[in-house]
Amino acid sequence: MFHPNHPNGSYEIANLVQVFDPPAAISWKPGYDEDGTLRFGGWTWRYDLRPAGPSTTTVTLTYDWSAVTEPVREHLGFPPFPPEHLSNSLAHLAVLVT
């Protein structure tokens, strides 16, 4: 991963799956390893999938920052990336499944 406000710029993450309901939904909390202990910032990603025909699926992406503390929001900046980042996420998902 990369974020310009991260001390090293590039970094690794660990994901904790919150919902795994194939083929309808998956959600996860991105986190990091701090001295062997996983820590999470409070945000989640979620994909909800709904059949939209014999060979198509409608995907809804939810990015939830509601559990992020104010100090973390101030440090990372909010939003942490431009809105097109969410569209890019859906485009990358489409490439992976086709």
HELIX and SHEET records of a PDB file:
HELIX    1   1 GLU A   70  LEU A   76  1                                   7    
HELIX    2   2 GLU A   84  VAL A   97  1                                  14    
SHEET    1   A 3 ALA A  14  ASP A  21  0                                        
SHEET    2   A 3 ALA A  25  GLU A  34 -1                                        
SHEET    3   A 3 THR A  37  PHE A  40 -1                                        
SHEET    1   B 4 ALA A  14  ASP A  21  0                                        
SHEET    2   B 4 ALA A  25  GLU A  34 -1                                        
SHEET    3   B 4 THR A  44  GLY A  53 -1                                        
SHEET    4   B 4 THR A  56  ASP A  64 -1                                        
END                                                                             
